[in-house]
Amino acid sequence: MSKLRLHHASPSRSSTILWMLEEIGEPYELHVLDLQKGEQRLPEYLAINPMGKVPALEHDGILVTEVGAICLYLADAYPAAGLAPAIGDPLRGPYLRWMFFQGNCLEPAIVDRALKREPGPPSLVPYGDFDTTVDVVARQVAPGPWWLGERFTAADVYLGSAIRWTMQFGLLPERPEFKAYVARLAERPALRRANARESEIAARRTA
């Protein structure tokens, strides 16, 4: 049996991968790090990810870091879950486009806005401008039900996580398109299971 081990902290970007693992439905092991105690900077973890960040995924001796890369990897490694259009599927190109859009455009736009940083000239900024980026995302999710239409994919886990989190902290406007999309995501049994595990981790930390 394949062995999956997630180096995780709660809450963090790693929560996206916890949800992804629940969508796949395969057994996995959690190694929970306490970021407040700086466990992500200990030598034994830096030997796994020198960036001192979570998540990091180990799978049969293969190490993958970065949320988008892990989502892509898991979706392709477990095709039975149906979370990635196969090569040759007409949806494969749009799927890859949006998986890269999150890290290249959406997150940088949100971070610049959150930190009140001037983004600089559009020619030097990967996302162009914040309002255009938000409008593009809103148009994509508006038709529903999922990011690529009728088919739920890893793009919903990756980009959906970003929208859920940033709306909670007021970093994205609460547009009707976003609220409706987030409500649909909240009904996913896998997301509910992931949230329950997060609650268990939090309870153990405060016990």
N, C-alpha and C positions, 0 to 999 in steps of 0.2 A: 504494500500500500504506500502511495506517495505520502511524504511527510511535509506538512506545511507548518511553519512557525513564524508568527508575527511578533516582532518587537514593537510594542505598543505603549502609548501613553494616553490617558483619558482626562479631559477632552483635548484633542489635538487633530491635526490633519490625518493622523492615523485612523481616526474614526471612520473615514471614508473606506479604508481597506477592511476594517472590521465588518462594515456593511457588505462590501464586495464579497468577502468570504462567506457570509451568511447567504448571499444570493447564489453562490456556487453550490453550497450545500455539502461540501466535503469536510471531514474532520480536520481540525487545526488546533494548534497549541498557541497560547498567548504567553509572552514574556512581557510583563507590565513593568514599565519604568516610571519612577516618580520624578517628574521634571522639577518639582519644587525642591527636591533634595539634590538635584544635579546629577542624577544617576546616568543621564545621557552623556555626561562628560567623563565618566569613569573609564579607565584604560580598557577594560574588558569590552565595553560597548563601542568605544572609538575604534577598536580592532575590527568591529563589524561595519560601522559607518563612521569614517573619520570626520564627517561633518557634524557628528553629535546630534543628529536629528532622527525623529521617527516620522514615518514608519520605515522599517526594514523587514523584508520578507525573505525567509530561507525556504527553499523547496528542493528537496533531494540534492543538497549540496550546491544549489544555485542561489546566489544572493542578488536580490533586486531592491533598489531604493528608488525614491521619488514616487509620489502618489500616482501620477499619470502613467508612469512606466509599469508600476505594479498592477494597476487596473488593466492595462493592455496585456501584460504578461498572463495574468490569471484568466482573462477572458479567452485568450488563445490556448492556454494550457488545458482548459476544461471546456471544450466546445459543446459538450452535452448540456451545459447550463444555458446555452443560446444567447450569451451576452455580447457576442461579437459577430458581425457579418463576416462570412468567410471570404477569402480572396476569390474574386470573380463575381461575388454578389454585388449588384448595383449600389447597395447601401455602404459597401466597404469604404469607398472614397469619402462620402460625407461623414461617416463615423470617424475616420482618422482625422479629418479636418477639425471636427469639434473637439476631439480628444486633445489636440494640440492647441486649439483656441483657448482652452481654459488656462493653461500655464503661460501661453504667449501673449494673451490679450486680456482676458477677464480678470485674472488675479492681479497682474501689474496695474491695471486701471483702478481696481478697488484699493490696492495698497497705497498708491499715490494719493488717492482721494482721502483715505483714512488718515494718512500722515500729513495731510495738507501740503503735499509737495507740488511744486509747479512741474508739470510733466515735461516741459520743454517743447521744442518744435516737433510737429507731427512727423517730419521725416526721420527723426531720431527716436521716436517712441513706438514700440511695437504695436500698441493698440490704437494709435492715432489720437482719439480723444474719448473721454469717459462717456459722454452722452451718446455718441454713436455706438460705442460698445454695448451699452445698456439697451439701446433700441434694437440692435441686432439680436441680442439674446431674447428680448421680449417677443420679437417677431417669430423667433424659432419655436418658442414653447407655446405660443398662443393657440395654434391649431389643436395641439394635444393629440392623444393623451401623453405621448412621450417625446423625447428629444428628436427622434427620427420618425415620428409619426406613430403608427400602430405598434411598432416593435420596441419593447423595453431592452436597452443595452447598457453596457458599462458606461456609456456617455451619460446616462441618467444618474448613475451612481456618482460619477466624478463631478460633472457640472451641477447636478442636483444638490450634492453636498455643499458645494460652494454657495449656491443660491440660498439654501436653507440657513447656513451659518451666518452669512453676511446680512441677510434680512433680519435675523435675530438681533444683531448689533447695530442696525440702522445704517449699514454700509452700502446697501442697495435700497433703492426706493421700493416701497410696498405697492408695486403696480399690480393691477388685477391679474395680469397674465402670470406673474410670479406667485402670487398667493394661491391661485388655482392649481398651478403646477406643484407647488410644495404640498398642498392638501392631497393631491393624488399620490405623491411619493410617500406621504405619511401612512397610507393604507397598505404599503408593501409589507407583507409578513416578515421578510428578511430584515427590513429596517427596524421593525418593532423588536425583533430578536436582538439585533445589534444594540439597540437602545437599552434593552433589559440587561445585557452584559455590561454596558457602560455604568448602569445604575449599581450593579453588583460590585464593580470595581470601586466606585465612589464610596459605597457603604463600607467596604473593607478598609479603605484608606482613612475613613473618619471614625472607625470603631475603636 
